[in-house]
Amino acid sequence: MTHFPQVHPQRRSPRIQLGGSVPALVLLEDGQRAKAKLQTVSVTGGLLRLARSLSQGDFVEVAFNIQGGPVRGMAEMLNPVRAANDGSLQPFRFVALGDDDHRTLRMAVDSITDRSFQGIRSSQWTAPKPI
């Protein structure tokens, strides 16, 4: 079954900052491929570093490996931004993900954000164990 990520206007999806350490492959509609580095990712989209930007509105397939396994999904490219160094930074939003891809992505984002969360979520709170 396919998952269609929805953006919530009042609540931004948690993001993982990867700093370009994750290679990504972008498959264009015409069959061409572009190599990229994944800078940031969330369950609704991400940010890629590309040698040259793609057109805003292009529908592509984005594939990458993160903690937990591979993720492959259909995405829409958003407005590119020229990078300080070479190439460009270009955000994208997922428009469709397979259930396994969505689960892998959700688990990776949740595992990172749970570790960096400083407060306590009441639904997940348990009494501390005696030492």
NORCOR-V118778 format. One record per helix or strand of 2 or more residues. SS is the DSSP state (h for helix, s for strand). FROM is the first residue (numbers start at 1). LEN is the number of residues. Records with the same first field share a line. If there is no record, write none. Layout:
SS: FROM-LEN + FROM-LEN
This chain:
s: 2-2 + 16-12 + 33-9 + 45-6 + 59-8 + 69-14 + 88-11
h: 99-18 + 122-3
